[in-house]
């Protein structure tokens, strides 16, 4: 079983004229094609995804998302401490975790590379106890996917090779 508490995207926008965008880009995390959580890469009145931009965007999950087969609402029985906010993936990440990118405007955005990372949490025995466990989140990020294709996104069909939304499957 895998349990992730955060996901991070290292996004590099293509360094071409017209590759950056002022359109908002939404991210939706999916587990087995079901929405888990959504957010905007650049919320508010900020410059968005400029040409040649190289930035990290992090999402910390806002609640516990257990697999339907797990039962319960995120707390465990016995002497196990509650899980941190995160996503349970009983069958692992491969083929079960995905990210959907959706551009919300007609200003084209062209990616150069997207690298995805997660922070895992795992059960750890509490020292000095017989049967008490706690959840500990890794300090370091684990890379789970690299997408190096140029992705052209826009809501304007006149922009040419337009894909919207785009789903990246890990």
C-alpha positions as CSV (number, residue, x, y, z in Angstrom):
1,X,0.0,0.0,0.0
2,X,1.1,3.5,-0.8
3,X,0.0,6.7,0.9
4,X,1.0,10.2,-0.4
5,X,0.6,13.4,1.5
6,X,1.8,15.9,-1.1
7,X,2.4,16.2,-4.8
8,X,4.8,18.6,-6.5
9,X,5.2,19.5,-10.2
10,X,8.3,21.0,-11.6
11,X,7.0,22.8,-14.7
12,X,9.2,24.2,-17.4
13,X,7.4,26.3,-20.0
14,X,8.9,26.2,-23.5
15,X,11.2,29.1,-24.2
16,X,9.6,30.1,-27.5
17,X,7.7,33.2,-28.4
18,X,4.0,32.7,-27.6
19,X,4.7,29.7,-25.3
20,X,3.8,31.5,-22.0
21,X,0.2,32.2,-21.1
22,X,-1.9,34.6,-19.1
23,X,-4.7,32.0,-19.0
24,X,-5.3,30.2,-15.7
25,X,-4.3,26.5,-15.6
26,X,-6.2,24.2,-13.3
27,X,-4.8,20.9,-11.9
28,X,-6.9,18.0,-10.8
29,X,-5.4,14.9,-9.1
30,X,-7.2,11.7,-10.0
31,X,-7.1,8.2,-8.3
32,X,-8.5,5.5,-10.6
33,X,-10.1,8.2,-12.8
34,X,-12.0,9.8,-9.8
35,X,-11.3,13.4,-8.8
36,X,-9.4,13.7,-5.5
37,X,-8.5,17.4,-5.3
38,X,-8.2,20.4,-7.7
39,X,-6.4,23.7,-7.6
40,X,-5.0,26.5,-9.9
41,X,-1.3,26.6,-10.7
42,X,-1.3,30.4,-10.5
43,X,-4.3,31.7,-8.6
44,X,-5.2,35.3,-8.4
45,X,-3.9,38.3,-10.4
46,X,-0.4,37.1,-11.0
47,X,1.7,36.6,-14.1
48,X,1.0,33.1,-15.3
49,X,3.4,30.5,-16.7
50,X,5.7,32.9,-18.6
51,X,7.8,31.9,-21.5
52,X,10.9,29.9,-20.2
53,X,9.5,29.8,-16.7
54,X,11.0,27.1,-14.5
55,X,9.0,26.7,-11.2
56,X,7.7,24.2,-8.6
57,X,4.1,24.0,-7.7
58,X,3.1,22.0,-4.6
59,X,-0.3,20.6,-3.4
60,X,-0.7,19.4,0.2
61,X,-3.9,17.3,0.3
62,X,-6.6,18.9,2.4
63,X,-8.1,15.7,3.9
64,X,-7.7,11.9,4.1
65,X,-8.7,10.1,0.8
66,X,-9.0,6.4,1.6
67,X,-9.7,3.8,-1.0
68,X,-13.3,2.8,-1.0
69,X,-12.3,-0.8,0.1
70,X,-10.6,0.6,3.2
71,X,-13.6,1.6,5.1
72,X,-13.3,4.1,7.9
73,X,-12.9,7.9,7.6
74,X,-9.1,8.2,8.0
75,X,-8.6,7.2,11.6
76,X,-7.5,3.7,12.5
77,X,-8.6,1.4,15.2
78,X,-6.6,0.3,18.2
79,X,-3.4,2.1,19.1
80,X,-2.6,3.5,15.6
81,X,-2.6,7.3,15.4
82,X,-4.8,9.0,12.8
83,X,-3.4,9.3,9.3
84,X,-2.2,12.6,8.0
85,X,-4.1,14.3,5.2
86,X,-3.3,12.4,2.0
87,X,-4.3,9.8,-0.6
88,X,-4.2,6.1,-0.2
89,X,-3.2,4.0,-3.2
90,X,-3.6,0.3,-2.2
91,X,-2.5,-1.0,-5.6
92,X,0.4,1.5,-5.9
93,X,0.8,4.6,-8.0
94,X,1.5,3.1,-11.5
95,X,-1.7,3.4,-13.5
96,X,-3.8,4.5,-10.5
97,X,-2.6,8.1,-10.0
98,X,-3.0,10.8,-12.6
99,X,-3.0,14.5,-13.1
100,X,-5.4,16.5,-15.4
101,X,-4.2,19.9,-16.6
102,X,-6.9,22.2,-18.0
103,X,-6.3,25.6,-19.4
104,X,-9.2,28.0,-18.7
105,X,-8.6,30.5,-21.5
106,X,-7.6,31.0,-25.1
107,X,-4.0,32.2,-24.5
108,X,-1.9,29.2,-25.6
109,X,0.5,27.6,-23.1
110,X,3.3,25.2,-24.3
111,X,5.2,23.1,-21.8
112,X,8.7,21.9,-22.3
113,X,8.9,19.4,-19.4
114,X,6.8,18.5,-16.4
115,X,8.4,16.4,-13.6
116,X,6.1,15.0,-10.8
117,X,7.2,14.2,-7.3
118,X,5.3,12.9,-4.2
119,X,5.9,12.7,-0.5
120,X,5.1,9.3,0.9
121,X,3.9,8.6,4.5
122,X,4.4,5.3,6.2
123,X,3.5,3.6,9.4
124,X,6.2,3.6,12.0
125,X,6.3,1.8,15.4
126,X,6.3,4.2,18.4
127,X,9.4,3.5,20.4
128,X,8.8,2.3,24.0
129,X,5.4,0.8,23.2
130,X,4.3,-2.7,22.3
131,X,1.7,-2.0,19.6
132,X,1.4,1.7,19.0
133,X,2.1,3.1,15.5
134,X,2.2,6.6,14.0
135,X,2.3,7.9,10.4
136,X,5.5,9.6,9.4
137,X,5.9,11.7,6.2
138,X,9.1,11.4,4.3
139,X,11.4,14.4,4.3
140,X,12.4,14.1,0.7
141,X,10.5,14.1,-2.5
142,X,10.3,10.9,-4.7
143,X,10.1,11.4,-8.5
144,X,7.2,9.5,-10.0
145,X,7.1,10.8,-13.6
146,X,8.7,12.9,-16.3
147,X,6.7,14.2,-19.3
148,X,9.0,15.7,-21.9
149,X,6.6,16.2,-24.8
150,X,5.6,19.7,-25.9
151,X,2.0,20.0,-24.8
152,X,0.1,22.8,-26.5
153,X,-2.9,23.9,-24.5
154,X,-5.6,26.5,-25.3
155,X,-9.4,26.8,-25.6
156,X,-8.9,28.4,-29.1
157,X,-9.0,25.9,-31.9
158,X,-7.4,28.4,-34.2
159,X,-4.1,27.9,-32.3
160,X,-3.4,24.7,-34.1
161,X,-2.3,21.6,-32.1
162,X,-4.4,22.2,-29.1
163,X,-5.1,19.6,-26.3
164,X,-7.4,20.5,-23.5
165,X,-7.5,19.0,-21.0
166,X,-4.4,16.9,-20.8
167,X,-4.1,13.9,-18.5
168,X,-0.7,12.7,-17.3
169,X,-0.8,9.1,-15.9
170,X,1.9,8.0,-13.6
